[in-house]
Amino acid sequence: MIKALQGTTSQASKVAKGIASGEIRVNILGDELFAKAYKKYKGAKDVASVGGFSRGGNIYIRSSRPDTARVVHEGTHVLDKNAGVGLDRL
């Protein structure tokens, strides 16, 4: 996955670096396990249309929809959270 991301875009390269360093942990789950994880961490929303989500330093990707754009999108959430982007600051 790291090789597939590196060099495609600057953001994809940042996510690849985060995966390589362990800052971003990738979990690719089958549909049933993905649905259970989503409901546990994100609530009871219908998960049929969801292909990925992030929680903490983890990204969860549905194995039936494993595209690099989804990994970059969810990985960016982790990087932003770790950088404090979007957090209220006093």
Beta strands, then each sheet from edge to edge (+ up, - down):
strand 1: 25-29
strand 2: 52-55
strand 3: 58-62
sheet 1: 1+ 3+ 2-
end
